[in-house]
Amino acid sequence: MLYLVAHSHTLENCPAREGKEAVEKHYRSLQSDVAERLGVKVLALYTAPIEHSRFVILEAESVESLRDYLEPLYMRGKVEVFPIISFSERVHALEAEREPVPEDFYCMTCRQNFFESDRDAHKGHKYFSQKDMEEIWPHEFGGEAGSG
């Protein structure tokens, strides 16, 4: 599962105040080889140095492996963990749940629009789907031919 982790610490709790060795130890604990041993894959790591914050996108095999990997950050300050999915995955999931939009038709005989569910009422009439009409009369629908 993917996670976005937001970490921040105070100026007083910044490893840089403790010297180079503390900084190296802190950042070494976040390296990808440590993550790999714990069953975590680091996909992206960003920092906002002035705000003493960092943002990490991780893929973790389990909540336990995620917890173990994040332990050094918990020792330094605040950690927020957000389970995430890509935006395109979410859009596709929503589209799959949504009912399809009914097809729109125009009856030339009755001179009116109707939906697919009313096709039986126009049986034997001359009618076109919205898509057909856009192809036949593009200028009426803001298309290239005749628009302007």
C-alpha positions as CSV (number, residue, x, y, z in Angstrom):
1,M,0.0,0.0,0.0
2,L,1.1,3.6,-0.7
3,Y,1.5,6.1,2.1
4,L,2.3,9.8,2.2
5,V,4.2,10.6,5.4
6,A,4.5,14.2,6.6
7,H,7.1,14.8,9.3
8,S,8.1,18.0,11.1
9,H,10.2,18.8,14.1
10,T,10.9,22.0,16.0
11,L,14.1,24.1,15.6
12,E,15.0,23.0,19.1
13,N,14.7,19.3,18.2
14,C,16.5,19.6,14.8
15,P,19.4,17.0,14.4
16,A,21.5,19.8,12.9
17,R,21.7,21.4,16.4
18,E,23.5,18.2,17.6
19,G,26.2,18.3,15.0
20,K,27.2,16.4,11.9
21,E,27.2,13.0,13.5
22,A,23.6,13.3,14.6
23,V,22.5,14.5,11.2
24,E,24.2,11.6,9.5
25,K,22.7,9.1,11.9
26,H,19.2,10.6,11.4
27,Y,19.4,10.6,7.6
28,R,21.1,7.2,7.5
29,S,18.0,5.7,9.2
30,L,15.8,7.0,6.3
31,Q,18.0,5.5,3.5
32,S,16.5,3.1,1.0
33,D,18.7,0.2,2.1
34,V,17.3,0.4,5.6
35,A,13.8,0.7,4.2
36,E,14.3,-2.3,2.0
37,R,15.4,-4.4,5.0
38,L,12.2,-3.4,6.8
39,G,9.9,-4.2,3.8
40,V,9.4,-0.5,2.8
41,K,10.2,1.1,-0.6
42,V,10.9,4.8,-0.7
43,L,9.3,6.2,-3.8
44,A,10.0,9.9,-3.2
45,L,11.6,12.0,-0.4
46,Y,11.1,15.8,-0.2
47,T,12.2,18.4,2.3
48,A,11.1,21.9,3.3
49,P,14.2,22.9,5.2
50,I,13.0,26.2,6.5
51,E,9.9,24.6,7.9
52,H,12.0,21.7,9.3
53,S,9.6,19.3,7.5
54,R,9.9,16.4,5.1
55,F,7.5,14.5,3.0
56,V,8.0,10.9,2.0
57,I,6.0,8.7,-0.3
58,L,6.4,5.1,0.6
59,E,5.2,1.7,-0.3
60,A,5.0,-0.7,2.7
61,E,4.3,-4.4,2.9
62,S,2.6,-4.0,6.4
63,V,1.7,-1.4,8.9
64,E,4.4,-2.9,11.2
65,S,7.1,-2.4,8.6
66,L,5.9,1.2,8.1
67,R,6.0,1.8,11.9
68,D,9.5,0.4,12.2
69,Y,10.8,2.5,9.4
70,L,9.2,5.7,10.7
71,E,10.4,5.2,14.3
72,P,13.4,7.7,14.0
73,L,11.0,10.4,12.8
74,Y,8.6,9.8,15.7
75,M,11.6,10.3,18.0
76,R,12.3,13.7,16.5
77,G,8.8,15.2,16.1
78,K,5.4,15.0,14.6
79,V,4.5,12.3,12.0
80,E,1.3,12.1,10.0
81,V,0.6,9.1,7.8
82,F,-1.9,9.2,5.0
83,P,-2.8,6.0,3.0
84,I,-3.0,7.2,-0.6
85,I,-3.7,6.0,-4.2
86,S,-2.8,7.8,-7.4
87,F,-5.4,10.3,-8.6
88,S,-5.9,8.4,-11.9
89,E,-6.7,5.2,-9.9
90,R,-9.3,7.1,-7.8
91,V,-10.9,8.6,-10.9
92,H,-11.1,5.2,-12.6
93,A,-12.6,3.7,-9.5
94,L,-15.2,6.4,-9.3
95,E,-16.0,6.0,-13.0
96,A,-16.5,2.3,-12.6
97,E,-19.0,2.9,-9.8
98,R,-21.0,5.5,-11.7
99,E,-23.9,4.6,-13.8
100,P,-23.5,5.4,-17.5
101,V,-25.1,8.5,-18.8
102,P,-28.2,7.7,-20.8
103,E,-27.8,8.3,-24.5
104,D,-29.6,11.4,-25.8
105,F,-31.5,11.3,-29.1
106,Y,-33.4,13.8,-31.2
107,C,-36.6,12.7,-33.1
108,M,-36.9,14.5,-36.4
109,T,-40.6,13.4,-36.6
110,C,-41.6,14.8,-33.2
111,R,-38.9,17.6,-33.1
112,Q,-37.9,16.8,-29.6
113,N,-35.1,15.3,-27.6
114,F,-35.5,12.1,-25.7
115,F,-33.4,9.5,-23.8
116,E,-32.6,5.9,-24.7
117,S,-35.3,4.7,-22.3
118,D,-38.0,6.4,-24.5
119,R,-36.9,4.8,-27.8
120,D,-40.0,2.6,-28.0
121,A,-42.2,5.8,-28.1
122,H,-40.4,6.9,-31.2
123,K,-40.4,3.5,-33.0
124,G,-40.7,4.1,-36.7
125,H,-39.7,7.7,-36.5
126,K,-36.6,9.2,-37.9
127,Y,-34.2,10.0,-35.0
128,F,-30.5,10.5,-34.5
129,S,-28.3,10.0,-31.5
130,Q,-26.5,13.1,-30.1
131,K,-23.2,11.7,-31.5
132,D,-24.7,11.2,-34.9
133,M,-26.1,14.8,-34.9
134,E,-22.7,16.2,-34.0
135,E,-21.1,14.4,-36.9
136,I,-23.9,15.3,-39.4
137,W,-24.3,19.0,-38.3
138,P,-21.0,20.0,-36.6
139,H,-21.7,23.7,-37.1
140,E,-24.9,23.4,-34.9
141,F,-22.8,22.0,-32.0
142,G,-19.8,24.4,-32.1
143,G,-17.8,22.2,-34.5
144,E,-15.4,23.3,-37.2
145,A,-17.7,23.6,-40.2
146,G,-19.6,26.8,-40.2
147,S,-18.7,27.8,-36.6
148,G,-17.6,31.3,-35.9
